[in-house]
Amino acid sequence: MSSTIPHHQNTHTLRSLAAMAIAGTVCLGSHAVAQEGGRPAFTMSVDWTQEEEGILANHVQLTFAKDFAKAGEAYFSPDAQWIIFQAVPAPFGDEEPDPFYSMYIARLLYDADGNITGLDRPKVISPIGSANTCGFFHPTIYGQVIFGTTIGVPSETTPPGFQRESSKYSWMFPSETEVVSRFCASLPAWRNQRGRIGENRSHLQLNNETDHEGYDAECAYSPGGRYIVYASMIDETNLCDLFIKDTVLKKTVPIVTAPGYDGGPFFSPDGQRICYRSDRKGDNVLKVYVAHLTFDEQGLPTGISDEYLLTEDPEVVNWAPFWHPSGKYLLYTSSAMGHFNYEAYLMDAAMPEDPDAEPTAYGTNKTRITHATGFDGLPVFSPDGEWMMWTSQRTDNPKMKGKSQIWAARFVLPLDGVDDAEAEAEVGPEAPASQPDAPNN
């Protein structure tokens, strides 16, 4: 796999973390969702259907402006039959769009050949007026999800965050944000309900997984579902550390406490590593990291060791990493093509067979995946690696340029050693026999 990252790097000065994504992008947590506003970057027409040939196939747009003013940061359910995502519903008439994202789930539609063709009607699962971000499905309990939410309306109309001058860009950290879980017992029936998107918002069905005076979000389950990794704001500096919660023992331990904003973590498919992004140098240039988890004598996570930097580009923002199910590769989002044209990339992240060897393969063979004009980012794999889903501004409608929606496509780029790759069982006891696999809701 040859590198396609260009030698030219955008030298635009980054004034704040807001510059990690295109102008006009709203961020709530680990990732960003592009929206209208800011300086446009649509200076040329790119035939992405031709440029992405041999990489992605059977492209399909999943969300549309008729339903959502903006949508993004979507993740597959373990059986790839559902997705969870954050979005702002399209306003009626002259109404203004909601100021915050709601959290949605929707059933994927497939044709007879197994190709994704669209979504069934999405259903909102977050409380009315709340700010929400970063949803994720439980890997073994059907219908259970976690996400970050303020539960009620944020107490501040302009929550703490970043705002870039002369731009609608904002990255908000409402202090009330907590990681919550919800068991959506009626998932199969929801697709038959009618009415405006916005039903079934009762906050009484939410179970707090965190209870901390400050922003807690950017959450994901471990492969077995026992552990939740998330980002938590440590003070009023708008900087986060990473924590892991044991949902069985109800214990939380700090995992990454280095300087800068550490966020967007995900467990590797074998549960032995985490990937994340960090502004470690405080220079507003995010980089992608991977680290081994450490465990105590009972197999419970205690911290990290052998942290590796996978992206060293001095002026390129790299963020939103996500594992291939083989554990050998990472998708991520990069400004290598410029800060107004983020694209999805893939890089090697396999460990050497010798555990004492230096993992020289980390972060190598960076390959560009998306090729459309405008923002393409927050890429994720389906559980079997057959599909990629991401947030994109690609559109043939001039009126829709700069508005983000969710797309999916078959991932057809050949990957060495994936066919025979099998993820190992997660390190540590996922659930002691005397205790449930996860808390009951």
ABEGO torsion letter per residue (X at the ends): XBBABBABBBABBBABAAAABBBGBBBBEABBBBBBEEBBABABBBBAAAAABGABBGBBBABBAAABABBEGBBBBAAGABBBBBBBBBBBEABBBBABBBBBBBBBBBBAAGBBAEBBBBBBABBBGBBBBGBBBBAABBGBBBBBBAGBBBABABBBEBBBBGBABBBBBBAABBBBBBBBAAAAAAAABBEBBGBGABAAABBBABBBBEBBBGBBBBAAGABBBBBBBABAAGBBBBBBBBAAAGBBBBABABBEBBBGBBBBAAGABBBBBBBAAGAGBBBBBBBBBBBBAAGBBAEBBGBBBABABAABBBBGBBBBAAGABBBBBBAAAEAABBBBBBBBABBBABAABBBAABGBGBBBABABBEBBBGBBBBAAGABBBBBBABBABAAABGBBBBBBBBBABBBBGAAABBBBBBBEBABBAABBABBBX
